[in-house]
Amino acid sequence: MNLDNIVIVLSRPEEPRNIGAVCRAMANNNIHTLRIVGKKENIDIEKVHVLAIHAAYIFDQAQFYDSITDAVSDCVYAGGTTRRRGKKRKGKLLLPEEFASLAAKTTTGTKKTPGARVAMVFGNERTGLDDNEILECHMGVTIPSSDEFGSLNLSHAVQIMCYTLFRNSEKKSLGYIPIESKRLKETINIIADSLQKIGFFKQAGRKDMELFWRDILSRAALSEGEAQYLEKTFTKAAGLAQKNSISKS
């Protein structure tokens, strides 16, 4: 695992001291890339520095975005933390160890390749990630906790995930660079276009179909060659289906 390719994303954090504690948790585990969905001018930087102590540089170098989608656009996939299950919350939720194992295959490069970025997304301290924010992630990750009091402090959740990733940092790589989210979107559009041409679904069902393929293929960590092969397969299948339809008529 290349920890330099791990990205921690905080969506709409409210408490600056929590942000500082997050920075310290990241530094404890050799993870340094922090991205925040929100405005820097709305954050009390002095309070961040008080809790971050010697890890304040992580916040000072943090980048700010308008959405989770923007914050993870250069990542192969993003895992959104949640303890609630449901149709709109990814169904199967990965355990921290499962996510770390998947990230290890993606982030570590070879002598010729640097590996690819993976994002871990955390929601607001009070509400966590809402349904729309979870949809912006490619998979859900849950940290098991007591039914009596299941809600974790933001910095504690970050510490657990960062530690799990850190412990898995000796794993080997895939041997290639998986495509990024923005490139995967091109493949998904081609798949959806092809399926729509053959009447596989109505226009109203396209969004759900795209989300399904995005979540499945992001977990597969496709190479560029695999993405192109999929694109050719669906494009050719749609072409043959249309050709057969015309010949029968």
Salt bridges, closest charged atoms under 4 A:
GLU14 OE2 - ARG126 NH2 2.74
GLU15 OE2 - ARG17 NE 2.92
ASP60 OD1 - HIS49 NE2 2.89
ASP66 OD1 - LYS39 NZ 3.39
ASP74 OD1 - ARG35 NH1 2.76
ASP74 OD2 - ARG117 NH1 3.25
GLU98 OE1 - LYS92 NZ 3.87
ASP131 OD1 - ARG89 NH1 2.55
GLU133 OE2 - ARG12 NE 2.74
GLU180 OE1 - LYS182 NZ 3.92
GLU186 OE1 - ARG183 NH1 3.49
ASP193 OD1 - ARG206 NH2 2.73
GLU210 OE2 - ARG206 NE 2.77
ASP215 OD2 - LYS90 NZ 3.04
ASP215 OD1 - ARG214 NH2 3.13
GLU224 OE2 - ARG183 NH2 2.96
GLU231 OE2 - ARG183 NH1 2.90
